[in-house]
Amino acid sequence: MTDETPISTQAYPGRRLIGVGIDWVMCMLIASAFFPAHDPATVTTIERVLVGGDPLATVGIWMVQHLILVATIGTTIGHRIVGLRVVRDDGAPMVGPVRALGRTLLLALVIPAVVWDGEGRGLHDRAVGTRILSTRGTKNFGGSGA
């Protein structure tokens, strides 16, 4: 089994949050480099690197990377690092642009992502027919093995 094969029906919130955090920090770095929001002389080096970018640019960069990566390979960089993958409920091989767009827009609203059903799926995933699965760990945690 490759490390990309989903093996759990549930991805736990801690790993999801770490994955999103990794993606967010990368987008903040890009925004700071290309869309500075402050005069470099008025901020410290750390502020310039991490939070010096325009906040709307950070959100836009996050949305674009999430849309493209989930639509095509089913995982963002942060998800990949923590061993998560987005899959379609109907078993299709790719999430595709329409479902990825819906998922991205709903995630940007935040509320659908923090309201979960009994299976641990966010409302954003239920709405577009996707789920996020673990690609690491034992086959028995969080649900049935594949």
N, CA, C and O atoms as a GROMACS GRO file, in nm:
protein
  584
    1MET      N    1   0.084  -0.117   0.000
    1MET     CA    2   0.000   0.000   0.000
    1MET      C    3   0.089   0.124   0.000
    1MET      O    4   0.182   0.132   0.080
    2THR      N    5   0.062   0.221  -0.090
    2THR     CA    6   0.140   0.343  -0.095
    2THR      C    7   0.095   0.438   0.015
    2THR      O    8  -0.011   0.420   0.075
    3ASP      N    9   0.177   0.540   0.041
    3ASP     CA   10   0.138   0.634   0.146
    3ASP      C   11   0.026   0.727   0.102
    3ASP      O   12  -0.020   0.809   0.181
    4GLU      N   13  -0.019   0.718  -0.024
    4GLU     CA   14  -0.130   0.799  -0.073
    4GLU      C   15  -0.262   0.726  -0.066
    4GLU      O   16  -0.366   0.788  -0.089
    5THR      N   17  -0.263   0.597  -0.036
    5THR     CA   18  -0.385   0.521  -0.030
    5THR      C   19  -0.457   0.549   0.101
    5THR      O   20  -0.401   0.522   0.207
    6PRO      N   21  -0.580   0.603   0.096
    6PRO     CA   22  -0.651   0.628   0.220
    6PRO      C   23  -0.676   0.498   0.295
    6PRO      O   24  -0.720   0.400   0.236
    7ILE      N   25  -0.646   0.498   0.425
    7ILE     CA   26  -0.664   0.376   0.502
    7ILE      C   27  -0.758   0.392   0.619
    7ILE      O   28  -0.784   0.295   0.691
    8SER      N   29  -0.811   0.511   0.640
    8SER     CA   30  -0.901   0.534   0.752
    8SER      C   31  -1.021   0.611   0.704
    8SER      O   32  -1.010   0.694   0.613
    9THR      N   33  -1.137   0.586   0.764
    9THR     CA   34  -1.254   0.663   0.726
    9THR      C   35  -1.262   0.793   0.802
    9THR      O   36  -1.352   0.873   0.777
   10GLN      N   37  -1.170   0.817   0.894
   10GLN     CA   38  -1.175   0.940   0.972
   10GLN      C   39  -1.037   1.002   0.984
   10GLN      O   40  -0.939   0.933   1.016
   11ALA      N   41  -1.029   1.130   0.961
   11ALA     CA   42  -0.906   1.206   0.984
   11ALA      C   43  -0.932   1.293   1.106
   11ALA      O   44  -1.025   1.374   1.105
   12TYR      N   45  -0.854   1.278   1.208
   12TYR     CA   46  -0.879   1.346   1.334
   12TYR      C   47  -0.852   1.496   1.326
   12TYR      O   48  -0.766   1.539   1.249
   13PRO      N   49  -0.925   1.576   1.405
   13PRO     CA   50  -0.915   1.722   1.398
   13PRO      C   51  -0.774   1.778   1.418
   13PRO      O   52  -0.738   1.876   1.353
   14GLY      N   53  -0.695   1.719   1.506
   14GLY     CA   54  -0.560   1.770   1.530
   14GLY      C   55  -0.476   1.770   1.404
   14GLY      O   56  -0.408   1.868   1.375
   15ARG      N   57  -0.480   1.661   1.331
   15ARG     CA   58  -0.403   1.653   1.206
   15ARG      C   59  -0.457   1.749   1.102
   15ARG      O   60  -0.381   1.809   1.027
   16ARG      N   61  -0.589   1.763   1.097
   16ARG     CA   62  -0.648   1.858   1.003
   16ARG      C   63  -0.600   1.999   1.033
   16ARG      O   64  -0.561   2.073   0.943
   17LEU      N   65  -0.602   2.037   1.161
   17LEU     CA   66  -0.561   2.172   1.200
   17LEU      C   67  -0.413   2.195   1.172
   17LEU      O   68  -0.374   2.304   1.128
   18ILE      N   69  -0.330   2.096   1.196
   18ILE     CA   70  -0.187   2.110   1.167
   18ILE      C   71  -0.168   2.128   1.016
   18ILE      O   72  -0.089   2.214   0.974
   19GLY      N   73  -0.238   2.050   0.936
   19GLY     CA   74  -0.227   2.062   0.790
   19GLY      C   75  -0.269   2.200   0.742
   19GLY      O   76  -0.200   2.260   0.659
   20VAL      N   77  -0.381   2.250   0.792
   20VAL     CA   78  -0.427   2.384   0.755
   20VAL      C   79  -0.326   2.488   0.802
   20VAL      O   80  -0.300   2.586   0.732
   21GLY      N   81  -0.271   2.468   0.922
   21GLY     CA   82  -0.172   2.562   0.974
   21GLY      C   83  -0.048   2.569   0.887
   21GLY      O   84   0.004   2.677   0.861
   22ILE      N   85  -0.002   2.455   0.840
   22ILE     CA   86   0.115   2.452   0.750
   22ILE      C   87   0.083   2.528   0.622
   22ILE      O   88   0.163   2.609   0.576
   23ASP      N   89  -0.034   2.500   0.564
   23ASP     CA   90  -0.074   2.570   0.441
   23ASP      C   91  -0.083   2.720   0.465
   23ASP      O   92  -0.039   2.800   0.382
   24TRP      N   93  -0.141   2.758   0.579
   24TRP     CA   94  -0.161   2.900   0.608
   24TRP      C   95  -0.028   2.973   0.624
   24TRP      O   96  -0.011   3.083   0.571
   25VAL      N   97   0.066   2.914   0.695
   25VAL     CA   98   0.197   2.977   0.714
   25VAL      C   99   0.267   2.994   0.579
   25VAL      O  100   0.327   3.099   0.553
   26MET      N  101   0.259   2.894   0.492
   26MET     CA  102   0.320   2.907   0.359
   26MET      C  103   0.255   3.021   0.281
   26MET      O  104   0.325   3.096   0.212
   27CYS      N  105   0.124   3.034   0.290
   27CYS     CA  106   0.055   3.141   0.219
   27CYS      C  107   0.089   3.278   0.278
   27CYS      O  108   0.099   3.376   0.205
   28MET      N  109   0.108   3.285   0.411
   28MET     CA  110   0.150   3.409   0.474
   28MET      C  111   0.289   3.450   0.425
   28MET      O  112   0.314   3.568   0.400
   29LEU      N  113   0.378   3.353   0.411
   29LEU     CA  114   0.513   3.383   0.362
   29LEU      C  115   0.510   3.436   0.219
   29LEU      O  116   0.580   3.532   0.186
   30ILE      N  117   0.428   3.374   0.135
   30ILE     CA  118   0.415   3.419  -0.004
   30ILE      C  119   0.356   3.560  -0.008
   30ILE      O  120   0.405   3.645  -0.081
   31ALA      N  121   0.251   3.583   0.070
   31ALA     CA  122   0.188   3.716   0.074
   31ALA      C  123   0.287   3.821   0.124
   31ALA      O  124   0.290   3.932   0.072
   32SER      N  125   0.366   3.787   0.224
   32SER     CA  126   0.465   3.881   0.277
   32SER      C  127   0.570   3.916   0.172
   32SER      O  128   0.616   4.030   0.165
   33ALA      N  129   0.607   3.817   0.091
   33ALA     CA  130   0.710   3.839  -0.011
   33ALA      C  131   0.658   3.920  -0.130
   33ALA      O  132   0.730   4.005  -0.183
   34PHE      N  133   0.534   3.895  -0.171
   34PHE     CA  134   0.485   3.955  -0.295
   34PHE      C  135   0.379   4.063  -0.275
   34PHE      O  136   0.355   4.142  -0.366
   35PHE      N  137   0.314   4.067  -0.158
   35PHE     CA  138   0.208   4.164  -0.132
   35PHE      C  139   0.227   4.228   0.005
   35PHE      O  140   0.142   4.213   0.093
   36PRO      N  141   0.339   4.300   0.025
   36PRO     CA  142   0.365   4.360   0.155
   36PRO      C  143   0.258   4.463   0.192
   36PRO      O  144   0.215   4.543   0.109
   37ALA      N  145   0.217   4.459   0.318
   37ALA     CA  146   0.112   4.550   0.366
   37ALA      C  147   0.168   4.664   0.449
   37ALA      O  148   0.097   4.760   0.477
   38HIS      N  149   0.295   4.656   0.488
   38HIS     CA  150   0.354   4.757   0.575
   38HIS      C  151   0.484   4.809   0.514
   38HIS      O  152   0.547   4.742   0.432
   39ASP      N  153   0.522   4.927   0.556
   39ASP     CA  154   0.652   4.981   0.519
   39ASP      C  155   0.757   4.897   0.591
   39ASP      O  156   0.754   4.888   0.714
   40PRO      N  157   0.851   4.835   0.518
   40PRO     CA  158   0.951   4.748   0.581
   40PRO      C  159   1.028   4.815   0.694
   40PRO      O  160   1.078   4.746   0.782
   41ALA      N  161   1.039   4.946   0.692
   41ALA     CA  162   1.115   5.016   0.796
   41ALA      C  163   1.039   5.023   0.928
   41ALA      O  164   1.099   5.050   1.032
   42THR      N  165   0.907   4.999   0.925
   42THR     CA  166   0.827   5.015   1.046
   42THR      C  167   0.797   4.883   1.118
   42THR      O  168   0.733   4.883   1.222
   43VAL      N  169   0.843   4.772   1.063
   43VAL     CA  170   0.814   4.641   1.124
   43VAL      C  171   0.943   4.565   1.149
   43VAL      O  172   1.044   4.590   1.083
   44THR      N  173   0.938   4.472   1.242
   44THR     CA  174   1.054   4.388   1.270
   44THR      C  175   1.070   4.285   1.159
   44THR      O  176   0.981   4.268   1.075
   45THR      N  177   1.182   4.217   1.158
   45THR     CA  178   1.208   4.115   1.056
   45THR      C  179   1.104   4.004   1.062
   45THR      O  180   1.054   3.960   0.959
   46ILE      N  181   1.073   3.958   1.182
   46ILE     CA  182   0.975   3.849   1.197
   46ILE      C  183   0.838   3.895   1.149
   46ILE      O  184   0.768   3.821   1.080
   47GLU      N  185   0.799   4.016   1.184
   47GLU     CA  186   0.670   4.068   1.137
   47GLU      C  187   0.670   4.079   0.984
   47GLU      O  188   0.571   4.047   0.920
   48ARG      N  189   0.780   4.124   0.927
   48ARG     CA  190   0.790   4.137   0.782
   48ARG      C  191   0.776   4.002   0.714
   48ARG      O  192   0.710   3.991   0.610
   49VAL      N  193   0.837   3.898   0.772
   49VAL     CA  194   0.836   3.766   0.710
   49VAL      C  195   0.703   3.694   0.730
   49VAL      O  196   0.649   3.637   0.635
   50LEU      N  197   0.649   3.697   0.851
   50LEU     CA  198   0.530   3.618   0.879
   50LEU      C  199   0.398   3.691   0.863
   50LEU      O  200   0.302   3.635   0.810
   51VAL      N  201   0.391   3.814   0.908
   51VAL     CA  202   0.262   3.883   0.904
   51VAL      C  203   0.268   4.015   0.828
   51VAL      O  204   0.181   4.100   0.843
   52GLY      N  205   0.370   4.031   0.746
   52GLY     CA  206   0.386   4.154   0.671
   52GLY      C  207   0.305   4.160   0.544
   52GLY      O  208   0.299   4.265   0.480
   53GLY      N  209   0.242   4.051   0.507
   53GLY     CA  210   0.165   4.048   0.383
   53GLY      C  211   0.023   4.096   0.402
   53GLY      O  212  -0.031   4.094   0.513
   54ASP      N  213  -0.037   4.139   0.294
   54ASP     CA  214  -0.176   4.182   0.296
   54ASP      C  215  -0.264   4.063   0.333
   54ASP      O  216  -0.254   3.957   0.271
   55PRO      N  217  -0.351   4.077   0.434
   55PRO     CA  218  -0.435   3.965   0.478
   55PRO      C  219  -0.526   3.910   0.367
   55PRO      O  220  -0.546   3.789   0.359
   56LEU      N  221  -0.580   3.998   0.283
   56LEU     CA  222  -0.665   3.948   0.174
   56LEU      C  223  -0.583   3.870   0.071
   56LEU      O  224  -0.633   3.775   0.011
   57ALA      N  225  -0.459   3.910   0.050
   57ALA     CA  226  -0.371   3.835  -0.040
   57ALA      C  227  -0.344   3.697   0.018
   57ALA      O  228  -0.341   3.598  -0.055
   58THR      N  229  -0.325   3.689   0.150
   58THR     CA  230  -0.303   3.559   0.215
   58THR      C  231  -0.422   3.468   0.192
   58THR      O  232  -0.405   3.351   0.156
   59VAL      N  233  -0.542   3.519   0.214
   59VAL     CA  234  -0.664   3.438   0.193
   59VAL      C  235  -0.675   3.398   0.047
   59VAL      O  236  -0.706   3.282   0.017
   60GLY      N  237  -0.650   3.490  -0.044
   60GLY     CA  238  -0.658   3.459  -0.187
   60GLY      C  239  -0.558   3.353  -0.229
   60GLY      O  240  -0.591   3.262  -0.305
   61ILE      N  241  -0.436   3.364  -0.180
   61ILE     CA  242  -0.333   3.264  -0.212
   61ILE      C  243  -0.373   3.129  -0.155
   61ILE      O  244  -0.358   3.027  -0.222
   62TRP      N  245  -0.425   3.128  -0.032
   62TRP     CA  246  -0.470   3.002   0.029
   62TRP      C  247  -0.581   2.939  -0.054
   62TRP      O  248  -0.579   2.818  -0.079
   63MET      N  249  -0.676   3.020  -0.098
   63MET     CA  250  -0.789   2.967  -0.175
   63MET      C  251  -0.742   2.909  -0.309
   63MET      O  252  -0.786   2.802  -0.349
   64VAL      N  253  -0.653   2.979  -0.376
   64VAL     CA  254  -0.603   2.932  -0.506
   64VAL      C  255  -0.526   2.800  -0.490
   64VAL      O  256  -0.549   2.705  -0.565
   65GLN      N  257  -0.435   2.794  -0.392
   65GLN     CA  258  -0.357   2.671  -0.375
   65GLN      C  259  -0.447   2.557  -0.334
   65GLN      O  260  -0.430   2.444  -0.381
   66HIS      N  261  -0.544   2.582  -0.247
   66HIS     CA  262  -0.636   2.477  -0.203
   66HIS      C  263  -0.718   2.425  -0.321
   66HIS      O  264  -0.730   2.304  -0.340
   67LEU      N  265  -0.775   2.516  -0.398
   67LEU     CA  266  -0.857   2.479  -0.513
   67LEU      C  267  -0.778   2.394  -0.613
   67LEU      O  268  -0.823   2.286  -0.652
   68ILE      N  269  -0.662   2.441  -0.653
   68ILE     CA  270  -0.584   2.370  -0.755
   68ILE      C  271  -0.535   2.235  -0.704
   68ILE      O  272  -0.549   2.134  -0.774
   69LEU      N  273  -0.479   2.232  -0.584
   69LEU     CA  274  -0.421   2.107  -0.535
   69LEU      C  275  -0.527   2.002  -0.500
   69LEU      O  276  -0.508   1.884  -0.531
   70VAL      N  277  -0.636   2.043  -0.437
   70VAL     CA  278  -0.741   1.945  -0.404
   70VAL      C  279  -0.809   1.896  -0.532
   70VAL      O  280  -0.838   1.777  -0.544
   71ALA      N  281  -0.834   1.984  -0.626
   71ALA     CA  282  -0.900   1.944  -0.751
   71ALA      C  283  -0.817   1.843  -0.829
   71ALA      O  284  -0.871   1.751  -0.890
   72THR      N  285  -0.686   1.860  -0.829
   72THR     CA  286  -0.601   1.777  -0.914
   72THR      C  287  -0.538   1.657  -0.845
   72THR      O  288  -0.541   1.546  -0.899
   73ILE      N  289  -0.482   1.678  -0.725
   73ILE     CA  290  -0.413   1.564  -0.660
   73ILE      C  291  -0.477   1.523  -0.528
   73ILE      O  292  -0.432   1.428  -0.464
   74GLY      N  293  -0.583   1.596  -0.486
   74GLY     CA  294  -0.657   1.555  -0.368
   74GLY      C  295  -0.593   1.588  -0.235
   74GLY      O  296  -0.640   1.540  -0.132
   75THR      N  297  -0.488   1.667  -0.235
   75THR     CA  298  -0.421   1.700  -0.110
   75THR      C  299  -0.346   1.830  -0.123
   75THR      O  300  -0.286   1.858  -0.227
   76THR      N  301  -0.349   1.910  -0.017
   76THR     CA  302  -0.266   2.031  -0.015
   76THR      C  303  -0.129   1.992   0.040
   76THR      O  304  -0.109   1.878   0.081
   77ILE      N  305  -0.037   2.084   0.039
   77ILE     CA  306   0.097   2.054   0.092
   77ILE      C  307   0.089   2.020   0.240
   77ILE      O  308   0.152   1.924   0.285
   78GLY      N  309   0.012   2.098   0.315
   78GLY     CA  310  -0.004   2.070   0.458
   78GLY      C  311  -0.070   1.936   0.483
   78GLY      O  312  -0.027   1.861   0.571
   79HIS      N  313  -0.175   1.905   0.407
   79HIS     CA  314  -0.240   1.774   0.420
   79HIS      C  315  -0.143   1.661   0.390
   79HIS      O  316  -0.139   1.560   0.460
   80ARG      N  317  -0.065   1.678   0.287
   80ARG     CA  318   0.032   1.574   0.247
   80ARG      C  319   0.133   1.549   0.359
   80ARG      O  320   0.166   1.434   0.388
   81ILE      N  321   0.182   1.656   0.420
   81ILE     CA  322   0.281   1.643   0.527
   81ILE      C  323   0.225   1.565   0.645
   81ILE      O  324   0.296   1.482   0.704
   82VAL      N  325   0.099   1.590   0.680
   82VAL     CA  326   0.040   1.520   0.796
   82VAL      C  327  -0.033   1.392   0.758
   82VAL      O  328  -0.089   1.325   0.846
   83GLY      N  329  -0.033   1.356   0.630
   83GLY     CA  330  -0.090   1.228   0.588
   83GLY      C  331  -0.241   1.230   0.570
   83GLY      O  332  -0.310   1.138   0.615
   84LEU      N  333  -0.293   1.332   0.504
   84LEU     CA  334  -0.436   1.341   0.477
   84LEU      C  335  -0.461   1.356   0.328
   84LEU      O  336  -0.376   1.403   0.253
   85ARG      N  337  -0.581   1.314   0.287
   85ARG     CA  338  -0.617   1.322   0.146
   85ARG      C  339  -0.768   1.343   0.135
   85ARG      O  340  -0.845   1.284   0.211
   86VAL      N  341  -0.810   1.427   0.042
   86VAL     CA  342  -0.952   1.451   0.016
   86VAL      C  343  -0.995   1.358  -0.097
   86VAL      O  344  -0.929   1.350  -0.201
   87VAL      N  345  -1.105   1.287  -0.076
   87VAL     CA  346  -1.158   1.195  -0.177
   87VAL      C  347  -1.306   1.222  -0.197
   87VAL      O  348  -1.373   1.279  -0.111
   88ARG      N  349  -1.356   1.180  -0.311
   88ARG     CA  350  -1.499   1.192  -0.339
   88ARG      C  351  -1.575   1.075  -0.279
   88ARG      O  352  -1.523   0.964  -0.271
   89ASP      N  353  -1.696   1.100  -0.236
   89ASP     CA  354  -1.781   0.995  -0.181
   89ASP      C  355  -1.815   0.888  -0.284
   89ASP      O  356  -1.831   0.771  -0.250
   90ASP      N  357  -1.827   0.927  -0.410
   90ASP     CA  358  -1.865   0.832  -0.514
   90ASP      C  359  -1.748   0.749  -0.568
   90ASP      O  360  -1.767   0.668  -0.658
   91GLY      N  361  -1.628   0.769  -0.512
   91GLY     CA  362  -1.513   0.688  -0.550
   91GLY      C  363  -1.440   0.733  -0.675
   91GLY      O  364  -1.346   0.666  -0.718
   92ALA      N  365  -1.480   0.844  -0.735
   92ALA     CA  366  -1.410   0.894  -0.854
   92ALA      C  367  -1.264   0.922  -0.819
   92ALA      O  368  -1.233   0.957  -0.705
   93PRO      N  369  -1.173   0.905  -0.916
   93PRO     CA  370  -1.030   0.918  -0.887
   93PRO      C  371  -0.982   1.058  -0.852
   93PRO      O  372  -0.881   1.073  -0.785
   94MET      N  373  -1.053   1.162  -0.896
   94MET     CA  374  -1.012   1.300  -0.867
   94MET      C  375  -1.130   1.376  -0.807
   94MET      O  376  -1.245   1.350  -0.841
   95VAL      N  377  -1.100   1.470  -0.719
   95VAL     CA  378  -1.205   1.553  -0.660
   95VAL      C  379  -1.267   1.640  -0.769
   95VAL      O  380  -1.389   1.655  -0.774
   96GLY      N  381  -1.186   1.695  -0.857
   96GLY     CA  382  -1.234   1.776  -0.968
   96GLY      C  383  -1.256   1.922  -0.929
   96GLY      O  384  -1.268   1.955  -0.811
   97PRO      N  385  -1.260   2.010  -1.029
   97PRO     CA  386  -1.266   2.154  -1.002
   97PRO      C  387  -1.396   2.202  -0.939
   97PRO      O  388  -1.393   2.293  -0.856
   98VAL      N  389  -1.509   2.145  -0.975
   98VAL     CA  390  -1.637   2.193  -0.922
   98VAL      C  391  -1.648   2.163  -0.773
   98VAL      O  392  -1.681   2.252  -0.694
   99ARG      N  393  -1.620   2.040  -0.732
   99ARG     CA  394  -1.627   2.003  -0.591
   99ARG      C  395  -1.517   2.076  -0.512
   99ARG      O  396  -1.540   2.120  -0.399
  100ALA      N  397  -1.400   2.087  -0.570
  100ALA     CA  398  -1.291   2.157  -0.501
  100ALA      C  399  -1.326   2.305  -0.482
  100ALA      O  400  -1.294   2.363  -0.379
  101LEU      N  401  -1.390   2.366  -0.581
  101LEU     CA  402  -1.430   2.506  -0.568
  101LEU      C  403  -1.533   2.522  -0.456
  101LEU      O  404  -1.521   2.612  -0.372
  102GLY      N  405  -1.633   2.435  -0.454
  102GLY     CA  406  -1.734   2.441  -0.348
  102GLY      C  407  -1.672   2.421  -0.212
  102GLY      O  408  -1.704   2.494  -0.117
  103ARG      N  409  -1.583   2.324  -0.201
  103ARG     CA  410  -1.515   2.296  -0.074
  103ARG      C  411  -1.430   2.415  -0.030
  103ARG      O  412  -1.429   2.452   0.087
  104THR      N  413  -1.358   2.475  -0.124
  104THR     CA  414  -1.272   2.588  -0.094
  104THR      C  415  -1.354   2.708  -0.046
  104THR      O  416  -1.319   2.771   0.054
  105LEU      N  417  -1.461   2.739  -0.116
  105LEU     CA  418  -1.544   2.853  -0.076
  105LEU      C  419  -1.606   2.832   0.061
  105LEU      O  420  -1.610   2.924   0.143
  106LEU      N  421  -1.655   2.710   0.088
  106LEU     CA  422  -1.714   2.682   0.218
  106LEU      C  423  -1.609   2.685   0.330
  106LEU      O  424  -1.637   2.732   0.440
  107LEU      N  425  -1.489   2.634   0.301
  107LEU     CA  426  -1.382   2.640   0.401
  107LEU      C  427  -1.345   2.784   0.432
  107LEU      O  428  -1.315   2.816   0.547
  108ALA      N  429  -1.346   2.870   0.332
  108ALA     CA  430  -1.312   3.010   0.354
  108ALA      C  431  -1.412   3.079   0.446
  108ALA      O  432  -1.379   3.178   0.511
  109LEU      N  433  -1.534   3.027   0.451
  109LEU     CA  434  -1.635   3.081   0.542
  109LEU      C  435  -1.613   3.035   0.687
  109LEU      O  436  -1.671   3.094   0.778
  110VAL      N  437  -1.532   2.934   0.709
  110VAL     CA  438  -1.492   2.877   0.837
  110VAL      C  439  -1.603   2.798   0.907
  110VAL      O  440  -1.579   2.685   0.947
  111ILE      N  441  -1.722   2.853   0.922
  111ILE     CA  442  -1.828   2.787   0.999
  111ILE      C  443  -1.856   2.644   0.950
  111ILE      O  444  -1.863   2.554   1.034
  112PRO      N  445  -1.872   2.619   0.819
  112PRO     CA  446  -1.898   2.482   0.777
  112PRO      C  447  -1.785   2.385   0.814
  112PRO      O  448  -1.809   2.265   0.830
  113ALA      N  449  -1.664   2.436   0.829
  113ALA     CA  450  -1.551   2.350   0.861
  113ALA      C  451  -1.547   2.313   1.009
  113ALA      O  452  -1.490   2.210   1.044
  114VAL      N  453  -1.606   2.392   1.094
  114VAL     CA  454  -1.601   2.363   1.237
  114VAL      C  455  -1.728   2.299   1.290
  114VAL      O  456  -1.738   2.270   1.409
  115VAL      N  457  -1.826   2.277   1.203
  115VAL     CA  458  -1.948   2.205   1.240
  115VAL      C  459  -1.939   2.067   1.174
  115VAL      O  460  -1.935   2.056   1.052
  116TRP      N  461  -1.936   1.962   1.258
  116TRP     CA  462  -1.916   1.827   1.209
  116TRP      C  463  -2.038   1.741   1.233
  116TRP      O  464  -2.118   1.768   1.323
  117ASP      N  465  -2.052   1.636   1.152
  117ASP     CA  466  -2.158   1.539   1.173
  117ASP      C  467  -2.107   1.426   1.263
  117ASP      O  468  -1.997   1.434   1.317
  118GLY      N  469  -2.186   1.322   1.278
  118GLY     CA  470  -2.150   1.210   1.364
  118GLY      C  471  -2.028   1.132   1.316
  118GLY      O  472  -1.963   1.064   1.395
  119GLU      N  473  -1.996   1.141   1.188
  119GLU     CA  474  -1.879   1.072   1.132
  119GLU      C  475  -1.753   1.158   1.142
  119GLU      O  476  -1.645   1.112   1.105
  120GLY      N  477  -1.765   1.280   1.192
  120GLY     CA  478  -1.650   1.370   1.198
  120GLY      C  479  -1.626   1.446   1.070
  120GLY      O  480  -1.521   1.507   1.053
  121ARG      N  481  -1.723   1.444   0.979
  121ARG     CA  482  -1.711   1.518   0.853
  121ARG      C  483  -1.764   1.658   0.871
  121ARG      O  484  -1.870   1.679   0.931
  122GLY      N  485  -1.690   1.756   0.818
  122GLY     CA  486  -1.737   1.894   0.822
  122GLY      C  487  -1.851   1.913   0.724
  122GLY      O  488  -1.866   1.838   0.628
  123LEU      N  489  -1.932   2.015   0.751
  123LEU     CA  490  -2.044   2.043   0.661
  123LEU      C  491  -1.998   2.077   0.520
  123LEU      O  492  -2.070   2.053   0.424
  124HIS      N  493  -1.877   2.134   0.508
  124HIS     CA  494  -1.823   2.166   0.376
  124HIS      C  495  -1.802   2.038   0.294
  124HIS      O  496  -1.828   2.036   0.174
  125ASP      N  497  -1.754   1.932   0.359
  125ASP     CA  498  -1.736   1.805   0.289
  125ASP      C  499  -1.869   1.740   0.255
  125ASP      O  500  -1.886   1.689   0.145
  126ARG      N  501  -1.963   1.742   0.347
  126ARG     CA  502  -2.094   1.683   0.320
  126ARG      C  503  -2.164   1.754   0.205
  126ARG      O  504  -2.227   1.690   0.120
  127ALA      N  505  -2.151   1.887   0.202
  127ALA     CA  506  -2.220   1.965   0.099
  127ALA      C  507  -2.171   1.934  -0.042
  127ALA      O  508  -2.250   1.939  -0.137
  128VAL      N  509  -2.043   1.902  -0.057
  128VAL     CA  510  -1.990   1.880  -0.192
  128VAL      C  511  -1.961   1.732  -0.222
  128VAL      O  512  -1.912   1.700  -0.330
  129GLY      N  513  -1.991   1.644  -0.127
  129GLY     CA  514  -1.972   1.501  -0.152
  129GLY      C  515  -1.828   1.455  -0.145
  129GLY      O  516  -1.785   1.370  -0.224
  130THR      N  517  -1.753   1.511  -0.050
  130THR     CA  518  -1.614   1.468  -0.031
  130THR      C  519  -1.594   1.430   0.115
  130THR      O  520  -1.681   1.453   0.200
  131ARG      N  521  -1.479   1.374   0.143
  131ARG     CA  522  -1.438   1.346   0.280
  131ARG      C  523  -1.287   1.349   0.285
  131ARG      O  524  -1.220   1.330   0.184
  132ILE      N  525  -1.233   1.374   0.404
  132ILE     CA  526  -1.089   1.376   0.420
  132ILE      C  527  -1.048   1.252   0.497
  132ILE      O  528  -1.104   1.222   0.603
  133LEU      N  529  -0.952   1.180   0.442
  133LEU     CA  530  -0.910   1.052   0.499
  133LEU      C  531  -0.762   1.053   0.534
  133LEU      O  532  -0.683   1.130   0.480
  134SER      N  533  -0.728   0.966   0.626
  134SER     CA  534  -0.589   0.949   0.665
  134SER      C  535  -0.518   0.858   0.566
  134SER      O  536  -0.577   0.761   0.517
  135THR      N  537  -0.394   0.889   0.536
  135THR     CA  538  -0.313   0.801   0.452
  135THR      C  539  -0.205   0.731   0.533
  135THR      O  540  -0.122   0.660   0.478
  136ARG      N  541  -0.208   0.752   0.664
  136ARG     CA  542  -0.109   0.692   0.754
  136ARG      C  543  -0.177   0.632   0.875
  136ARG      O  544  -0.294   0.660   0.902
  137GLY      N  545  -0.103   0.551   0.948
  137GLY     CA  546  -0.154   0.495   1.073
  137GLY      C  547  -0.201   0.352   1.055
  137GLY      O  548  -0.175   0.289   0.953
  138THR      N  549  -0.270   0.303   1.156
  138THR     CA  550  -0.319   0.166   1.149
  138THR      C  551  -0.452   0.162   1.078
  138THR      O  552  -0.525   0.262   1.074
  139LYS      N  553  -0.484   0.048   1.022
  139LYS     CA  554  -0.607   0.034   0.949
  139LYS      C  555  -0.729   0.035   1.041
  139LYS      O  556  -0.841   0.055   0.993
  140ASN      N  557  -0.711   0.015   1.170
  140ASN     CA  558  -0.825  -0.001   1.258
  140ASN      C  559  -0.869   0.125   1.328
  140ASN      O  560  -0.980   0.127   1.382
  141PHE      N  561  -0.790   0.231   1.331
  141PHE     CA  562  -0.835   0.348   1.406
  141PHE      C  563  -0.935   0.428   1.323
  141PHE      O  564  -0.920   0.443   1.202
  142GLY      N  565  -1.036   0.480   1.390
  142GLY     CA  566  -1.129   0.572   1.328
  142GLY      C  567  -1.222   0.513   1.225
  142GLY      O  568  -1.297   0.589   1.163
  143GLY      N  569  -1.223   0.386   1.202
  143GLY     CA  570  -1.317   0.329   1.106
  143GLY      C  571  -1.259   0.205   1.040
  143GLY      O  572  -1.158   0.150   1.084
  144SER      N  573  -1.325   0.163   0.935
  144SER     CA  574  -1.285   0.040   0.868
  144SER      C  575  -1.166   0.064   0.777
  144SER      O  576  -1.150   0.174   0.724
  145GLY      N  577  -1.084  -0.035   0.759
  145GLY     CA  578  -0.968  -0.025   0.669
  145GLY      C  579  -1.011  -0.044   0.526
  145GLY      O  580  -1.117  -0.102   0.498
  146ALA      N  581  -0.930   0.004   0.436
  146ALA     CA  582  -0.962  -0.011   0.294
  146ALA      C  583  -0.882  -0.124   0.236
  146ALA      O  584  -0.894  -0.154   0.117
   0.00000   0.00000   0.00000
